[in-house]
Amino acid sequence: MKNILVPTDFSDQAEKALKVAAQLAKKFDGEIYLLHMLELPLQLIDPVGGGSQNIPEAIFFMKLAHQRFAKIMKEPYLKDIKVHEVVEFHRAFDGIMEIGKEKNCDLIVMGSHGASGFQEMFIGSNTEKVVRHSEIPVLVIKNEIPDFKIQNFIFATDANPKHKELLAKARNFAKTMGAKLHLLFVNTPNDFLTSKEAQQRLEKYMGNTDHKDLEVHIYNDVSVEQGILNFAKKLDAGLIGIGTHGRKGLAHFFNGSISEDLVNHSNRPVVTFKI
């Protein structure tokens, strides 16, 4: 985990994400790309469009961003970490995707907003687009985490054999983090399987390889998202992992049953992997 991308709007939520990214950078001797997108009106940055007279305004916003970066760089938690300042004139989503790819980032760390979690994310914000479409794993942080050490990592799955690659991604992430991986299948009344059927589905999903590095759990609850939250609380998991569809996002991953409530109601960090 050598290159970590942290988009920032200089908010408290973004700083919480940056603090976690700083811990990861120290642990893995990595570097942080701290990205701020200046979404200015086109005429401010496009002389061809007739906005050359407004170039000073664009320069003003750029200088303001640099001042904010300079202030952040004085924070003790960034001491001895190589942080690259990146300010781009882009639409935020496009810029995050481009910089993540250009800098060969291994992880994107983002903050969420307030007690409602991703309420804004699921009504079309840039964060929603990043989570849905990013080929790079996205770690979302809601609360202050002074010591980001993950002992138990839950990866929730519907055990669809078409998505076996997600298990490999989760295993690699758990190994990197030094965490115990818990593969979780939530059984619900609306899509009920017997314990034997659920076990068989999971075994088919996992294949014939050695699975000593993970524990398998079948948990019954009224809904998938509630099951994930309740099991995470029971296990006191430090991290929840899920897969996302680029087209449909989180809301339709588990046959349409998992929703934004999972992240809205979870006070735990969530990491997403693209299917």
PERANOR-V835364 format. One record per run of one state. SS is the DSSP state (2 for helix, 1 for strand, 0 for the rest). FROM is the first residue (numbers start at 0). LEN is the number of residues. If there is no record, write none. Layout:
ss=SS from=FROM len=LEN
ss=SS from=FROM len=LEN
This chain:
ss=0 from=0 len=2
ss=1 from=2 len=5
ss=0 from=7 len=4
ss=2 from=11 len=17
ss=0 from=28 len=2
ss=1 from=30 len=7
ss=0 from=37 len=4
ss=2 from=41 len=4
ss=0 from=45 len=1
ss=2 from=46 len=3
ss=0 from=49 len=2
ss=2 from=51 len=22
ss=0 from=73 len=2
ss=2 from=75 len=3
ss=0 from=78 len=3
ss=1 from=81 len=7
ss=0 from=88 len=3
ss=2 from=91 len=11
ss=0 from=102 len=4
ss=1 from=106 len=5
ss=0 from=111 len=9
ss=2 from=120 len=3
ss=0 from=123 len=2
ss=2 from=125 len=8
ss=0 from=133 len=4
ss=1 from=137 len=4
ss=0 from=141 len=10
ss=1 from=151 len=5
ss=0 from=156 len=4
ss=2 from=160 len=17
ss=0 from=177 len=2
ss=1 from=179 len=8
ss=0 from=187 len=1
ss=2 from=188 len=3
ss=0 from=191 len=3
ss=2 from=194 len=12
ss=0 from=206 len=7
ss=1 from=213 len=7
ss=0 from=220 len=3
ss=2 from=223 len=12
ss=0 from=235 len=3
ss=1 from=238 len=7
ss=0 from=245 len=3
ss=1 from=248 len=1
ss=2 from=249 len=3
ss=0 from=252 len=8
ss=2 from=260 len=5
ss=0 from=265 len=3
ss=1 from=268 len=6
ss=0 from=274 len=1
